[in-house]
Amino acid sequence: MAGWIHMVTARTPTNIAVIKYWGKRDESLILPVNDSISVTLDPEHLCTTTTVAVSPGFDQDRMWLNGKEISLSGGRYQNCLREIRARAEDFEDNERGIKIAKQDWQKLRVHIASYNNFPTAAGLASSAAGFACLVFALAKLMNAKEDPSQLSAIARQGSGSACRSLYGGFVKWIMGKEENGSDSLAVQLVDENHWDDLVIIIAVVSSRQKETSSTTGMRDTVETSMLLQHRAKVEVVPKRIVKMEEAIQNHDFSSFAQLTCSDSNQFHAVCLDTCPPIFYMNDTSHRIISCIEKWNRSEESPQVAYTFDAGPNAVLIARNRKTAALLLQRMLYFFPPSADTDMSSYVLGDKSILKDAG
Ligand code: DP6
């Protein structure tokens, strides 16, 4: 049976950190300097779809991203492939007469085709969905029987934030203590139904590729920023992590919004404190912050949380559907998407408010 192909397709959503990961204590194993917490988006709107295939006819590992072949020689892909191959089990498909013994996986080559339904590397955490999806699909293909937390520790070696995309809902990446990274993995705090009032809208300010990748940016930060050391202190991020977990458990939107916005602003302050300084946000990002801050201060309690990753796009989290409808109205008024403005489009990161808003 030389002509067979065995393949698996998986779809994984991206995630947005509300307490950020920025800075590694070990670059090759991708071990962070602090815990982080994220919310996983709805797979319908922002996700990666990956097909992995294996066949005796393939003579080398190959990968295509959005239809273009990319090199797999980088350590990150190699780490993920090696770790899954090491956990591969016997596979049998009697109907098609395919039988792959555990040890055969070391010799068989894989082809990988991956598509993002959102701009790659525009600060929309494409590597998070990408590596999580790759690891999940490879594990299914090779019959590796690992639970999501164990798979998260493998996805982490592809891209740090990827470890949080193995779960839905709110997810915590525990930084871990072990030197070999075995306890640096993701756990689910609550599932996607726990706080389903929240609505996420992403304002795509620019879909251009960012100038400084997260990897390079955080390397420079670790080497030069004093503010990063302040972040790692017990009373800063570790304390925020505890408070954020409480806010999520209790559906406490005021604390949630306050912590999310502060952590995003501190992360960008750390970027400015880096030498040379890193500018991920632009004027439009700053105007969006001012607009949301003004609105929140005019109400009894915050209505919308904002957070920005390594790019100018705003991730806006509204406390409920009614607020989300008002938010979209305001955003479309102040920041209309058009060719002559600095606003490209709006993407729903969550359930469609347009269908359900009252
Ligand atoms: C700002 O996970 O992309 O989105 O581990 O080097 O691949 P590498 O970096 P990456 O960094 C994400 C940084 C962030 C914050 C976050 O997602 O926590």
Boltz pocket constraint, residues with backbone or C-beta under 6 A from the ligand:
constraints:
  - pocket:
      binder: B
      contacts: [[A, 15], [A, 16], [A, 17], [A, 19], [A, 20], [A, 21], [A, 22], [A, 30], [A, 36], [A, 125], [A, 127], [A, 128], [A, 156], [A, 158], [A, 159], [A, 160], [A, 161], [A, 162], [A, 214], [A, 215], [A, 308], [A, 309], [A, 310]]
      max_distance: 6.0
